[in-house]
Amino acid sequence: MACGMLTRKLAGAGRRLGIVSPAISSRAPLCRASFSSLFSDPDEAVVEEDEAQLNKYHEPLALVTGASRGLGLEFTRQLLTKYPGVVVYGTARNPDASEGLQALKRRHPIRCELARMDVTKEETVEALAKEIHEKYGRLDLIVNCAGILHVPNEIKPETIVEQLEPEAMMRVFEVNAVGPAIVAKHFWELLKIGRGTKTGRAGAVIAHISTRSSSMKENTLAAWYGYRGSKTALNMLVKTMAQEAMSRRDPVITCLLHPGTVNTTLSKPYSKDVPKMKLFSCDYAVERLLGIINKVRPEDNGKFTSWDRQEVPW
């Protein structure tokens, strides 16, 4: 296939996906072995060749929190491998300790930016926002994946009310609810500047990973007080952000996503009774969630959507 034709196809695919810059069709063609390689892991040599070209342009810019493992790592991987041109900040408390992030950095040395950011330490969030402002001046997408359910030898999900411990609950709320709100606080202006114009959308997007177990209407089980409560708090914070964005006419769309039960470190100790067909791989869950993110529009501001595109009741 001729490079020009391939470039036009890549551009069209990018616009449909809502991530790749429409400007891709006006620059030097990206030559790959086949169009299907856009949706698979390309050879490192090909990646390096493309990255050398991409460094010359202002590309769509995404940031993922909690990127050291699980859903955050998989979001970082898929944004880099499936969407040529996207620059991705993979953030974590200690990205140097994540073999997965380090492998992505080796494979995508230009488009993969790794940064230390702890959502419970506001100074690290503010510092990274300043860095991105100085380097890029905008932001198009945030995926908030940082979250905790348990911490070995420290925090366990409560099964009865007598197990509630203030310190443990405050930590869970700090990571799962307050942290994402502080991220939004410091990156909001960059998202307003980005406006999603590099993605063909009518606004930048902040997608927050929540859980169906936070739904008050659907809560028919006792247990997991801190986790459920923190995610319900996140839902209200995000809904409030959405209302503010709409009232101020800020070009920012903020939404909540339920990934299903995913085979990650977070859920592994508690997923043994989940039927295999309902226990998703990170790859499958993130693919479905990116499909939702790529189709959000201003009217979706504040919505809570499940992996199967069904709206989750509050």
Buried (B, 14 or more C-beta within 10 A) or exposed (E): EEEEEBBBBBBBBBBEBBBBBBBBBEBEBBBBEEEEBBEEEBEEEBBBBBBEBBEEBEBBBBBBBBBBBBBBBBBBBBBBBBBBBBBBBBBBBEBEEBEBBBEBBEBBBBBBBBBBBBBBBBEBBBBBBEBBBEEBEBBBBBBBBBBBBBEEEEBBBBEEEEEEEEEBBEBBBBBBBBBBBBBBBBBBBBBBBBBBBBBBBBBBBBBBBBBBBBBEEEEEEEBBBBBBBBBBBBBEBBBEBBEBBBEEEBBBBBBBBBBBBBBBEBBEEBBEEBEEEEBBEBEBBBBBBBEBBBBBEBEBBBBBBBBEEEEBEB
